[in-house]
Amino acid sequence: MTAAPLPLDPDRHRAPPRSSRQDGLITPPSSDAFEQSRRHVNAGLTVAACVIVAYWVAWWSDRGLVASRTTSSYYAFEDTFQLADAWLLSTIIAGAVQLRRRRASALLWLVAAGGAGLYLLGMDLFYDLGHGIYGSSTGGVIELLIDVLIAGASVGVLWWTWRYRRLLLNEPASRVE
């Protein structure tokens, strides 16, 4: 004879709530620090959007300005990034606009931007490593520096977004929709 199953208690499997001091080694973020860093992140997003636009304008007008190589296979590879970079640019712009407007949807767009940046970095990194781009010329060194910058910016946006997620989700009380 088997015992009847116990009714499911949804709270039974949850960990007890932790105070913010127990969340980790990082102290809880203050709203002053959030406001100051929000402006810096917004400026960084604006610069990133401008750099992406400038890159593609240069690519379409004079590839020699930005190309690490002049082979047709390299050109074909870089051409495949247009749609993905357009998506990255869209997430960056949406994140910057919503962050400036202090909308909770900034959280979504910033996570999307950080993730898109890391995904594109992975594609570029594996191509560059597989084709010896980094060690081939000055263009390869510049490509490596760009990839390091993209990695830092993407991880930085994701880290900042996670660190301030609660403050990002708190919309102003006076706003009514």
N, C-alpha and C positions, 0 to 999 in steps of 0.2 A: 504494500500500500504506500502510495507516495503522498506527500503533503501537498496541500493546495498552494499554488503560487501566492506569494505575498503581493498585495497591491503595490504598484509602482509609485514610489515617492520621488518626484523629480528633484527635490532638494537633497535627497540622500546621497547622490553621487557628486554633488558639487563641493568644491573646496570651500572652506569657510572664507568669508570676505577678509581681505588683508587691508591693513592700513597702507597709506601711500608710502610710508617709510619702509614697508616690507616688500615693495615692488622690485627692489633691486638696490644697487649701490648709488644710483643716480637720485638726487633729491628731487622732489616734485617740482615741476616747472612753475615759475611765477608768471603772472599775467604781464608784468613789466618786461621780463625777459622775452616773453612771447611777442609782445608788441614790437620791441626793438628788432628781434630776429625776423619777424614777419616782414618788415620793410626790407631787410637785407635779402631774404629769400625772394621776395618779389622783384628786387633789382636784379638778382642773379637769373631769375626766369626770363626777365626782359632781355638781358644780355644774351642768354642762350638762344632765344627766339631770333634775335637780330643776327647772330652768328650763323644759324642754320639758313636763314634767308640769304645772307651774304655768300655763303658757300655755294648754294645752288645757282645764284645769279652768276658767280664766277665760273661755275662748272659749265653752264649753258653758254656763256659768252666767250670764255677763253680757258679751256680745260688745263692748259699748261700752268696756270696760276695755282691750281690746287691739286693736280694729279701727282701721285707718288711714282707712277709709271706711265709709259706711253703705249703700252700694248693694247691690242683690241680686246683681249680677255679681261684686262683690268678695267677698261672703259665699260665693258658689258657688265662686269660685277658692280661697279659704282652706279650704273644706270638702274640696277634693280632696287636701289635704296630710295628711289623717289617717293613712292607711295608710303613706305615705312617712315621716312623722314617727315612726310606731310602729316602722318598720324602723330608722330612725336611732337611736331610743331603745334598741332592742334591741342594736344594735351597740355603742353607748356603754356600756351596762350590761355586756354580755359582755366588752368590752375592759377595763373597770375591774376586773371580778371576776377575769379571767384574769391581769391585770397584778398584782393584789394577791396572787394565788396563785403568781405567778412561773412561769406556764405559757407554753410557746412559742406556744400558740394565741393569745396576746395580740397577736402580730404580725398575724395574719389579721384579728382584730376591730378593731384600731386602724386598719388600712388601709381596712377596710370603712367604719368610722365617718367617717374623713376624706373618703373618696370620696363617701359618702352626703351629708355636709354640703355639699360643693362642688356636687353635682348639685342638691340642693334650693335652694341659693343661686342657681344659674343659672336655675332655673325662676322663682324669686321676683324676681330681678333683672330679667329680661326683661319680666315682667308689670308691675313697678313702673315701669320706664322707658317701656314702651309706653303706660301709662295715666297718666303724669304724677304718680305717687304721691309721689315724693320732694320735689317742690317745691310740693305742694298745701296742706300744713298742718303743724302741729306733729307730727301723727301720721306724716306723710311723712318728717320729719327723724328721728323715732324709728325708723322703718322702715329708713332709710339707716344709722343707727348700728347697728342689729341686724344688717343685712347685712354691714357692715364687721367686726363682732365675729365673725360666723359664718365669714367668709372667713379671718380671722386664726386662729381656733381650728382650723378644718379644715386649713389649710395647716400650722399649728403642729404638730398631731397627726401629719400625714404626714411632716413634716420630722423630728420627734423619733423617730418609728418607724423611719424610714430610717437616721437617724444611729446609733441603738442596735440595729439589726436583729440584729447578731451576738450582742450580749449578751441580747437578748430570746429568741433561739433556744437559748441555753445554759441548759438546765434544770439544776437542782441534781443533783449526782452521787448524792446519797443517795436520791433518789426512784426507786422501782422500781414499775413497773406490771405 
